[in-house]
Amino acid sequence: MTAPEIVLSCRGLRKDFAGFTAVNDVDLDLRHGEIHAMIGPNGAGKTTVFNLLTKFLQPTKGRITLLGQDITRTSPSKVARMGLARSFQISATFPHLTVLENVRVALQRPNGLAHQFWRPMSALDRLNERALELIELVGLKDARNRPAADLSYGRKRALEIATTLALDPKALLLDEPMAGMGHEDVAVVSAIVRDVAKTRAVLMVEHNLKVVADLCDRVTVLQRGEILISGDYATVSRDERVRTAYLGAGHD
Ligand SMILES: Nc1ncnc2c1ncn2[C@@H]1O[C@H](COP(=O)(O)OP(=O)(O)OP(=O)(O)O)[C@@H](O)[C@H]1O
């Protein structure tokens, strides 16, 4: 069987901040249908890698490709349109708008609201149809007419994921999607991530190792800006360097 298509890839990625190397020689391949976790201690460079991949930071060295196209020098808005989405940057939700209105706003974003007013009713119907599909995908159908502010924490995160999916990204980067959640919400959001990953590549920074073990196909461990090891959870968690450096001695 051939390996799934590589959606987002980087080679030799490096970022220096005023003489300090925050990220060094990072190679990553995100594949269609796979969930890839990036873990590592505080300050390991995870956020910097996210910022480099989404083009919010320009790499000092290295090359990034999205669907085979070199995006190393492409602007963040262009890479977003090309199919790379990041959870918190383009998914801000409006608390006083309903769930449906929030997703509709997100769906209209690529073309800008100003271009929408002249469209025939059928286009608006299509917009509602697509909005409802996304709302259903993240399990918020029953709450579609409720203001976002009324949702529980986990369901707000589900709404954010729905708005992030509005551009139908091919690669989705999630920065600690389960942060601050209780068990039930973690289960809900995990199921959503598993579902959305079926048709795209997902990279997530996640501190909850149980989530990583249950959800992720591949784990990359960063330490002091460099990749310590990359592989499936079983392989990575068996590695002595990972056990001492990150998981801590005695971790099972
Ligand atoms: N703009 C910047 N200027 C200078 N140093 C920076 C900048 N951004 C990050 N760094 C440094 O780069 C290193 C990596 O930081 P980064 O935020 O990427 O780590 P992280 O793995 O995301 O950590 P955390 O888990 O705490 O979020 C840190 O030492 C940080 O202080």
PDBQT file of the ligand as one rigid body, heavy atoms in Angstrom, charges set to zero:
ROOT
HETATM    1  N1  LIG A 301       9.622  36.542  19.049  1.00  0.00    +0.000 N 
HETATM    2  C1  LIG A 301      10.555  35.946  19.784  1.00  0.00    +0.000 A 
HETATM    3  N2  LIG A 301      11.698  36.583  20.128  1.00  0.00    +0.000 NA
HETATM    4  C2  LIG A 301      12.650  35.973  20.857  1.00  0.00    +0.000 A 
HETATM    5  N3  LIG A 301      12.563  34.707  21.317  1.00  0.00    +0.000 NA
HETATM    6  C3  LIG A 301      11.443  34.029  21.030  1.00  0.00    +0.000 A 
HETATM    7  C4  LIG A 301      10.379  34.601  20.263  1.00  0.00    +0.000 A 
HETATM    8  N4  LIG A 301       9.400  33.661  20.151  1.00  0.00    +0.000 NA
HETATM    9  C5  LIG A 301       9.824  32.564  20.814  1.00  0.00    +0.000 A 
HETATM   10  N5  LIG A 301      11.050  32.782  21.333  1.00  0.00    +0.000 N 
HETATM   11  C6  LIG A 301      11.841  31.823  22.123  1.00  0.00    +0.000 C 
HETATM   12  O1  LIG A 301      11.943  30.631  21.354  1.00  0.00    +0.000 OA
HETATM   13  C7  LIG A 301      11.847  29.487  22.202  1.00  0.00    +0.000 C 
HETATM   14  C8  LIG A 301      10.711  28.599  21.711  1.00  0.00    +0.000 C 
HETATM   15  O2  LIG A 301       9.474  29.222  22.047  1.00  0.00    +0.000 OA
HETATM   16  P1  LIG A 301       8.061  28.613  21.619  1.00  0.00    +0.000 P 
HETATM   17  O3  LIG A 301       7.027  29.559  22.119  1.00  0.00    +0.000 OA
HETATM   18  O4  LIG A 301       8.056  28.281  20.177  1.00  0.00    +0.000 OA
HETATM   19  O5  LIG A 301       8.044  27.272  22.479  1.00  0.00    +0.000 OA
HETATM   20  P2  LIG A 301       6.822  26.291  22.790  1.00  0.00    +0.000 P 
HETATM   21  O6  LIG A 301       7.358  24.907  22.616  1.00  0.00    +0.000 OA
HETATM   22  O7  LIG A 301       5.646  26.683  22.002  1.00  0.00    +0.000 OA
HETATM   23  O8  LIG A 301       6.585  26.550  24.327  1.00  0.00    +0.000 OA
HETATM   24  P3  LIG A 301       5.198  26.516  25.183  1.00  0.00    +0.000 P 
HETATM   25  O9  LIG A 301       4.854  25.061  25.354  1.00  0.00    +0.000 OA
HETATM   26  O10 LIG A 301       5.614  27.155  26.459  1.00  0.00    +0.000 OA
HETATM   27  O11 LIG A 301       4.176  27.298  24.430  1.00  0.00    +0.000 OA
HETATM   28  C9  LIG A 301      11.675  29.999  23.622  1.00  0.00    +0.000 C 
HETATM   29  O12 LIG A 301      12.930  30.000  24.260  1.00  0.00    +0.000 OA
HETATM   30  C10 LIG A 301      11.156  31.409  23.422  1.00  0.00    +0.000 C 
HETATM   31  O13 LIG A 301      11.552  32.248  24.487  1.00  0.00    +0.000 OA
ENDROOT
TORSDOF 0
